[in-house]
């Protein structure tokens, strides 16, 4: 049996009240403690998710996140 695990990245969206319906439709949940919308996503699916929600991540943030 071969099992392959994909690394998972946590994604948080801050200050995005106007985009909340798009975020909810893409599996994000409101975290009242963090005051942000968040979800986990496989690293291999991260770029696709960012396109779906209309977000961009600059290279500095990608390096800090290790992706």
N, CA, C and O of each residue as an XYZ file, in Angstrom:
268
protein
N       0.845     -1.161      0.000
C       0.000      0.000      0.000
C       0.903      1.241      0.000
O       1.813      1.357      0.821
N       0.638      2.160     -0.928
C       1.348      3.429     -0.990
C       0.447      4.537     -0.487
O      -0.682      4.690     -0.952
N       0.941      5.299      0.453
C       0.194      6.436      0.977
C       1.040      7.674      0.771
O       2.216      7.700      1.135
N       0.447      8.694      0.192
C       1.145      9.954     -0.011
C       0.412     11.043      0.748
O      -0.796     11.224      0.590
N       1.141     11.752      1.555
C       0.558     12.844      2.314
C       1.027     14.159      1.716
O       2.190     14.308      1.339
N       0.121     15.092      1.638
C       0.457     16.421      1.145
C       0.571     17.370      2.320
O      -0.258     17.338      3.230
N       1.605     18.225      2.309
C       1.690     19.228      3.368
C       0.477     20.153      3.317
O      -0.074     20.427      2.251
N       0.080     20.621      4.483
C      -1.095     21.480      4.596
C      -0.660     22.852      5.101
O       0.210     22.965      5.965
N      -1.279     23.884      4.550
C      -0.988     25.262      4.931
C      -2.259     25.894      5.470
O      -3.334     25.714      4.898
N      -2.146     26.629      6.561
C      -3.273     27.404      7.066
C      -3.325     28.726      6.321
O      -2.299     29.372      6.107
N      -4.522     29.121      5.931
C      -4.721     30.379      5.211
C      -5.677     31.233      6.035
O      -6.720     30.752      6.478
N      -5.322     32.501      6.241
C      -6.177     33.428      6.978
C      -6.405     34.664      6.125
O      -5.475     35.192      5.516
N      -7.649     35.118      6.087
C      -8.011     36.312      5.325
C      -8.512     37.367      6.303
O      -9.503     37.155      7.002
N      -7.826     38.497      6.350
C      -8.147     39.580      7.276
C      -8.781     40.746      6.526
O      -8.549     40.934      5.332
N      -9.588     41.528      7.250
C     -10.171     42.760      6.697
C     -10.858     42.517      5.352
O     -10.586     43.214      4.375
N     -11.736     41.537      5.312
C     -12.349     41.167      4.030
C     -13.870     41.008      4.167
O     -14.446     40.033      3.684
N     -14.497     41.956      4.816
C     -15.946     41.878      5.039
C     -16.711     41.735      3.727
O     -17.647     40.940      3.639
N     -16.325     42.491      2.721
C     -17.048     42.452      1.442
C     -16.890     41.118      0.708
O     -17.715     40.784     -0.142
N     -15.855     40.361      1.021
C     -15.589     39.089      0.343
C     -16.057     37.880      1.139
O     -15.764     36.748      0.754
N     -16.771     38.085      2.233
C     -17.108     36.981      3.123
C     -17.929     35.879      2.451
O     -17.739     34.703      2.762
N     -18.832     36.231      1.542
C     -19.635     35.192      0.872
C     -18.755     34.314     -0.014
O     -18.953     33.101     -0.072
N     -17.802     34.905     -0.692
C     -16.860     34.137     -1.519
C     -16.029     33.225     -0.637
O     -15.806     32.063     -0.974
N     -15.569     33.746      0.491
C     -14.765     32.932      1.408
C     -15.580     31.767      1.951
O     -15.093     30.636      1.972
N     -16.809     32.019      2.391
C     -17.661     30.940      2.902
C     -17.903     29.877      1.833
O     -17.887     28.682      2.127
N     -18.126     30.309      0.603
C     -18.385     29.369     -0.495
C     -17.169     28.494     -0.800
O     -17.297     27.438     -1.419
N     -15.994     28.935     -0.364
C     -14.766     28.182     -0.614
C     -14.204     27.538      0.649
O     -13.011     27.247      0.735
N     -15.086     27.321      1.632
C     -14.721     26.530      2.799
C     -14.079     27.276      3.953
O     -13.626     26.645      4.908
N     -14.026     28.587      3.895
C     -13.461     29.353      4.997
C     -14.488     29.458      6.123
O     -15.693     29.468      5.876
N     -14.003     29.534      7.345
C     -14.845     29.692      8.530
C     -14.347     30.905      9.318
O     -13.149     31.189      9.332
N     -15.257     31.612      9.968
C     -14.905     32.774     10.765
C     -14.293     32.321     12.090
O     -14.866     31.487     12.792
N     -13.139     32.867     12.425
C     -12.462     32.614     13.692
C     -12.535     33.905     14.497
O     -11.787     34.848     14.240
N     -13.437     33.944     15.469
C     -13.653     35.184     16.216
C     -12.448     35.561     17.070
O     -12.207     36.747     17.296
N     -11.694     34.589     17.546
C     -10.500     34.891     18.323
C      -9.423     35.548     17.483
O      -8.761     36.484     17.929
N      -9.249     35.062     16.279
C      -8.260     35.598     15.337
C      -8.809     36.815     14.594
O      -8.051     37.621     14.055
N     -10.137     36.935     14.575
C     -10.846     37.982     13.827
C     -10.460     37.925     12.342
O     -10.101     38.927     11.723
N     -10.553     36.697     11.804
C     -10.202     36.465     10.404
C     -10.953     35.232      9.910
O     -11.404     34.398     10.695
N     -11.071     35.144      8.599
C     -11.606     33.951      7.962
C     -10.430     33.014      7.736
O      -9.363     33.457      7.311
N     -10.607     31.723      8.013
C      -9.491     30.807      7.855
C      -9.904     29.431      7.393
O     -11.063     29.032      7.509
N      -8.938     28.723      6.873
C      -9.098     27.315      6.517
C      -7.737     26.727      6.244
O      -6.758     27.454      6.077
N      -7.673     25.424      6.199
C      -6.454     24.721      5.830
C      -6.599     24.232      4.398
O      -7.694     23.901      3.943
N      -5.487     24.196      3.708
C      -5.502     23.767      2.314
C      -4.194     23.036      2.017
O      -3.140     23.392      2.544
N      -4.273     22.015      1.171
C      -3.055     21.338      0.735
C      -2.202     22.340     -0.036
O      -2.716     23.136     -0.822
N      -0.909     22.290      0.197
C      -0.002     23.223     -0.473
C      -0.136     23.112     -1.992
O      -0.015     24.112     -2.700
N      -0.382     21.912     -2.489
C      -0.512     21.716     -3.934
C      -1.776     22.361     -4.492
O      -1.879     22.561     -5.703
N      -2.740     22.691     -3.633
C      -4.002     23.307     -4.064
C      -4.098     24.785     -3.697
O      -5.116     25.426     -3.957
N      -3.041     25.324     -3.094
C      -3.084     26.699     -2.602
C      -3.270     27.716     -3.716
O      -4.116     28.603     -3.598
N      -2.505     27.614     -4.790
C      -2.629     28.586     -5.880
C      -4.030     28.577     -6.484
O      -4.575     29.631     -6.812
N      -4.602     27.404     -6.628
C      -5.969     27.296     -7.167
C      -6.966     27.990     -6.240
O      -7.857     28.697     -6.710
N      -6.823     27.795     -4.935
C      -7.717     28.443     -3.980
C      -7.577     29.963     -4.045
O      -8.577     30.681     -4.014
N      -6.352     30.448     -4.133
C      -6.137     31.896     -4.193
C      -6.803     32.500     -5.421
O      -7.340     33.605     -5.351
N      -6.775     31.797     -6.532
C      -7.448     32.279     -7.740
C      -8.960     32.303     -7.517
O      -9.628     33.266     -7.896
N      -9.498     31.256     -6.908
C     -10.943     31.180     -6.676
C     -11.459     32.327     -5.814
O     -12.559     32.833     -6.039
N     -10.663     32.736     -4.826
C     -11.130     33.799     -3.938
C     -10.609     35.171     -4.364
O     -10.910     36.175     -3.717
N      -9.838     35.222     -5.437
C      -9.358     36.495     -5.959
C      -8.281     37.137     -5.111
O      -8.202     38.363     -5.030
N      -7.451     36.325     -4.478
C      -6.407     36.836     -3.587
C      -5.028     36.716     -4.222
O      -4.812     35.931     -5.146
N      -4.119     37.499     -3.714
C      -2.721     37.401     -4.115
C      -1.858     37.321     -2.864
O      -2.206     37.868     -1.818
N      -0.747     36.644     -2.987
C       0.213     36.526     -1.895
C       1.561     36.922     -2.466
O       2.013     36.347     -3.456
N       2.203     37.897     -1.848
C       3.497     38.315     -2.387
C       4.582     37.299     -2.018
O       4.390     36.459     -1.139
N       5.706     37.391     -2.694
C       6.783     36.415     -2.525
C       7.342     36.408     -1.111
O       7.745     35.355     -0.618
N       7.376     37.549     -0.453
C       7.875     37.595      0.922
C       6.998     36.748      1.832
O       7.511     35.981      2.647
N       5.680     36.876      1.702
C       4.773     36.077      2.516
C       4.919     34.596      2.200
O       4.854     33.765      3.106
N       5.116     34.253      0.932
C       5.304     32.842      0.560
C       6.568     32.282      1.221
O       6.549     31.173      1.754
N       7.651     33.035      1.189
C       8.897     32.566      1.812
C       8.716     32.401      3.310
O       9.174     31.415      3.886
N       8.052     33.358      3.947
C       7.821     33.260      5.396
C       6.972     32.043      5.744
O       7.172     31.428      6.791
N       6.031     31.693      4.879
C       5.164     30.536      5.113
C       5.835     29.237      4.700
O       5.328     28.159      5.010
N       6.955     29.317      4.013
C       7.652     28.112      3.586
C       7.033     27.426      2.391
O       7.141     26.209      2.241
N       6.372     28.214      1.528
C       5.737     27.618      0.342
C       6.299     28.239     -0.924
O       5.892     27.871     -2.026
